[in-house]
Amino acid sequence: MSTVVLQNLRKRFGQTIAVDDVSLEVMPGEIFGMLGPNGAGKTTTIRMMLDIIRPDSGHVSVFKGPMNEEKKNRIGYLPEERGLYADVKLIEAIRYLASLKGMSRADIDEKAKGYLERLDLWQHKDKKLSEMSRGMHQKAQFIVTILHNPELIIVDEPFSGLDPVNTELIRKILIEMRDAGKTIIMSTHQMHQVEMMCDRIALINKGNVVLDGRVNEVRRRFAGNTVEVSGVGPIDELPGVDHAEKSNGAHHLTLAEGTTPQEFFRTLALDERVAIETFTIALPSLNDIFIQIVGASES
């Protein structure tokens, strides 16, 4: 059963159409990547999902129905902007915000200690948030987002301001929560993290969903006529090769128009001068696909 269903959402601000006919479905136990350039409508879509703003038309279903106060306690939301009280000590901010989700003081302190230690913030628990670095502030907001063990977690640029070590810590926690059956919606511009973490994605551009599907299926959909081959013999010289480069022992071959990877594989297999070790169809990165789609819409 779907955790979130958005059907034909539309939202206009004055003359600006922020969201135009967006439909999405997100399931339990998956990380769903919501991608798009700045101003594409991602944040507006998230805010309609959370009932922060109302759509002009369309339907939002969260946990099988409309949003209400009880359901909000089952959700953790990490906005892109910093939102914690700057002049409050870290531990006090955590206690206050977690209490709004119905947690007891004993439960808050027990779970907060575990996350603060894991994210290397325990020694800073009595510091004011205004005294913390951007990365420390981001980790603190993340703790507040997940401390009450929400069923739906929505994170907007969760790795903003984090170094590689802390990025990996946050990534592991999100993967653990996904594996525990949580529903995670992640909006980020870090495409390599999307490729590593997300099960499915939707690319929103100019208020519309222009691409969606499972990550590997999307990459295969945009695979060009490029293959990677390792082996011995005159691989670069065979019929059907338009352009060839070699790096790290592998031949990177752009095939001539009209030559499919399957046809070229048969050519390799039948040539007695060639011994194939590996043969793969080169898949484009999500970053390349993002640039291709968004760039085409701007031209």
N, C-alpha and C positions, 0 to 999 in steps of 0.2 A: 504494500500500500504506500502511495506517495506521501512524503512529508510535506512538500510544497507543490502546489499547482497554480500557475499563473495562466490565465486565459484572456488573450486579446486586450492586454492592458494598454491604455492610452492616457497620456498626461500632457497638458499644455500649460505653459506659463506665458501669459500674454500672447504674443505672436510666435513664440518659440514652441515647437513641438519637441518635448524632451523624450517622450516614450511614445512609440507609434506601433500598436498592435503586437506587443511582446507576449509570447506564450512559451512557458517553460515548465518542466516537471522534474523534481529532484527527489531521489529515493533515499531511504535509510541505508546506512553502511556505504556511502559513497562520498567522495570529494568532488564537488561540481565546480568547475572553473568558470567564472563570469568575466569575460575578457572584453576589451574595447578601448579605443583611444579616449583621451580626456574629453569630457562633454558628450560621450556617446549615449548616456542615459542609464549607466550601470547603477550609480548611487540613487537616482530617482526610483529605479525599479526596486532596489533594496528597501528604500523608505516606504514604498507602497506595500511591499511584502510585510513589513513590520507595523503597518497601520500608523506610521508617523505622518504620512500624507495620504490622501485618498485619491484613487484614480478617477479620471473623468468618466471612463467607461472600462468595462472588463471585470474580471472576477479573480479574487485572491482566496485560495484555500490553504490554510496551514493546520496541520494535524486534523485533517478531514473536515475543516469548516472555517468560518470567519474567525479573525483574531479576537481574543478577549484577554482580560487581565490574567486569568489563570494560565493561559497559554504563554504569555510573556515570561512567566517564571520558568518556562521550559526552554527558553531561548537565551543564547549568549551572543552578544553583538559587539564586535570590535570595529569601531569606525576608523576612518583614515586619520581624522583629526585627533589631537590629544584632548582628552575630556575629563581628566582627573583634577581634583582640587589642588592647586599648586602649593598652597600654604598649609596643607595638612600632612601629617606624617604618613608614610606609606602604609604602615600596618593599620592605622586608624581609617584611612580611606578604604582599604580592603574590607575591614570589619563593617563599616557603614554600608557600603554598596552591596556586600554579600547579605547583610541583614534585610535589605530591601527585597531579596529573592527568597526570604523565608528561612534562611539558615540560622541555626543556634550559634551562640558565641563559642561554645566548646567545639562544635563542628567546624566553624570558620577558622579558629586558631589551629586546629589539627591539620586541616587541609592546606591552609595558607603556609604553614611552616614547611610542609613537604614541597610545595611549588616554589617557595622562596629559596629554599636550599637548592633545589634542582636547577633553578635559573640564576643562581649565584647572586641573590638579593637579600639573603637572610641578614647579613651583616649591615645592610642599609635600611632595615625595616623601620628604624626610628628617625630616619631622615625625612625632611620635607621634600615633596615631589619637585619643588622649584630648585632644589639642590642637586637633582639627578640629571644625568646625561640623557640625550634623546633616546639612546638605546635602552637605558635602564627604565625610562618612562614607558617605552613600548612594551617591555617585558611585564611591567607592573599592570598595564592595561590588559595584556593578554591573560594574566592571572585572574583579574577581576572578571574577565569574559567567561572563563571556564570553571571557576571555583565551585559553582553550584551544580556542576555536572549536567549541563544542559543537553537536551536531546537534539536540538538544532543549533549549530554554531555558524555564525556568519562573520567572516573576517575580511576586512577591506584593507589591502596592503599590509598583511601581518608581519612582513619582514622589513618594513621601513625603518631605517636607522640602525639595523642590526649588523654586526660583523659576521663572518662566516661561521664561527663557533656557535654563536647564539641563534643564528638562522637555522643551523642544524638541530639545535635543542627544540626550537619551536616546531620545526618540521616533524621531528620524531613524536612529539606530543600529539600533533594533529593526526598523524598516521595511526597512533595508538587509539585515539578516540574514534577514528573511522573504523578501525578493526573491531572496536567494541560495539559497533552498530549505530554510532551517531551519524547524523546528517550534517555535512559540512559544505557550506557555500563560500568559495574563496574568490575574491576579486583582487587581481594583482597584475602588474606589468612585467613581472619577472617570469618570462616564458619558460626558462629552464626549470623553474620550480613547478610550473604547470605540467610540463612533460613528465617530471619525476613523480608528482603527487596525484594529479587529477585522474579520475576515472572517465568523466565526461566533461565537455566544455560547451559553452555557447559564446559566440562572438557577436557583440552588439555594436552596431555602427549607425550613427544618425537616428537612434531610437528604434532600430529594427534588429531582429535576430537575423544575421546574414549567413551564419554557419553554426551548426551544432552536431554533436555526435560523440562517440567514444574517441579518445585521443588517437589511438593507433589507426582507427578507421578514417579519421579526418586526414591524418598524415598520408595514408595510402591513397586517399581520394585525390590528393594534390601531388602525388609522385609523378615526376616527369620521366623523360626517356633517358635516365641516368642510372648506370649500374656500377658496382664495385666488384672487381675480380682480382683474386690473388692466384698465382700459379706461375708456370714457366711456359715459354714459347712466345711466338710473335702475336701476342694478344692484341696489342695496339694496332696492328696492321690488318686485322681481319675485315672482311666486308661488313658494312653496317656501322662502322665507327666513324663518327663525324669529328670528334675532338677527344684527345686523350691526355691525361696527366697521371703522374705516378708519385705517391707519397706513402711513407711507412710500409713500403713493400707491396702496396695494392695499386691496381690500375683503376683510375676513375674515368669512366668512359661515357661521353655523351653520344647517344646513338643517332644515326641519321634519321631524318624524317621518313616515316613509313616502316621503320624497323622496330619491332617490339622487343622488350627484354626476353620474352619467351623464344622468339625467333633467333635472337643473338645467342641465347644459351644453347640452342640446337647446333648453331654454327660452331661454337666452341667445342661441344661434345663430339662433333663429327671430324674435327681437324686433328689428325694424328700427331701434329707437331706440338699440340697444346696439352698440358696436364693441369687441370683445374683443381685448386685447393678450396677456394670459397667463391661463391657467387651470390650477391645480394642486390636487390633493387634499392637504390639510394632514396631514402625518405626525406622530404624537406622537414626542417624544424618548424615548430609552431611560430617561431619568430618570423621565419621566411613567409609562412602562410599569412600571418597577420599583416605584414608589410605589403604583400601582394594584394590582399583584399582591400585593406584600408587605403593603400596608395591608389588603387584603381578607382575607388570611389571619389578621390580628390582630383583626379585628372580630368 
